[in-house]
Amino acid sequence: MKILMSLLFVTGLVMAQARVETFIIQIRDRSMSVLSPEKVNKKFTVLVENQSLSDQVVKLTVKGKILKYVSIKSGRTESVEIENNTTSNVVFVPVSPAFQEAELIFGKKAYEIPSKK
């Protein structure tokens, strides 16, 4: 029994270390919220939930260099894998419809970006 428990514990540790950190971005009609992971990681996932009434086209950039373009239909969720080998933060830029951009900051927990007025 002790061997089985030890094996489960070690397996759990290995699986926890292989876990990908995830940013969760929720797009609404007049605001956007970001839930960020605690630990900094070069490889991470950005999960975009489009809760607005319109389809969204966004780009993810670092220092102005485009990493990915993503198109998300209204009411859908898309997942994007990102690898950032720089020390700069990735920026989430809604292109269509245009909206306030959001810097993806590790360890900031949850934060909200209101629309520009």
N, C-alpha and C positions, 0 to 999 in steps of 0.2 A: 504494500500500500504506500509506504514512504517513497519507494522508487517511482511509482506512478505519479504521485504528487510532485516530486522533484522534476520529473520529465515535463509535466504540464506547466510548472512554473518557468522552467528554462524555455520551453516553446513559446510561452506568453511573452517573455522578455525579447526573444528573437523577433517575434511578430511585431512587437511594439517599436522596436528599433527600425524596422523596415517600413513603418507607416509614413505615408506622405503627408506633409503639412498642407493645410487647405485654407485659402481665403474664401469666404462666402460673401458674395456681393448681391444685394437685393435691390433691383431697380424698380422704383415706383414712379408714378406720373410726376410728382413734384419733389422727390427726394431720392436719395440712394444711401443705403447703409452697408457698412463693411464690418465683418467679423474676422479678425486676424488671428493667426496662430501665435503662440508664445515664442517658440524657438526659431531662430533664423536658419534657413535652409536654402541652398542653391537651387535645388529642385523642389518645386511645390506645385500644387494644383489651385486653379482659380475656378470656383463654382459660381456661375452667374445665373441668378434667378430673375427672370423678367416678369415682374408683377404689374407692369404698366399695360396700357391699352394699345400700345403700338409696338411693332417689331423694332428691334434694336440692332445697330451695327456698331461694334466697339473695336478699339485697337489697344494692345498692350505694348508699351514702349519703355525703353531705358535710355536716358540721355538723348531723347529724340529719335533713337533707332527703333524701328518697328519690329517687335518680336512675333506678334500674331494678330490676325484679324479674326473676329468672331461675329457671326450673325445669329441672333436669338429671336425666335418668334414670340409673340405675346403669349403669356401664360406658360412658357416653357423654361427649362433649365439646361444650360450647357456647361460642360466641364472642359477646361483647357490645362494642359501640362506646360509648365514654364521652367526654363533653366536659365538662371541669371548668374553669370560668372563675374559680375562687377560688384562693387561695393555700393552702387547707387540703387535706390528703390525703383521697383517697377511702377509705372503710372498707368492707370485704367482710364482710357479716354473714350467716352461715348461720342460717336461720329454722327450717327443719324438715328433719331433726332439728336441734335447737339445738346450737350448737357455739361455740367461742371465735371472736370476730371478729378480723379481720386488717386492719391499716392498710396500704394499698398505698403503699410508699415508693420513690420513684425512686432509683436508684443504690445500692441496698442489696444488689444481686446476688441471692443466694439466702438465704432464711431459712425456718425451720420454726416452726409454731405447734402446740404440744402441746395436748391436751384439758385442760380444767379438771378438777382432781381434787377 
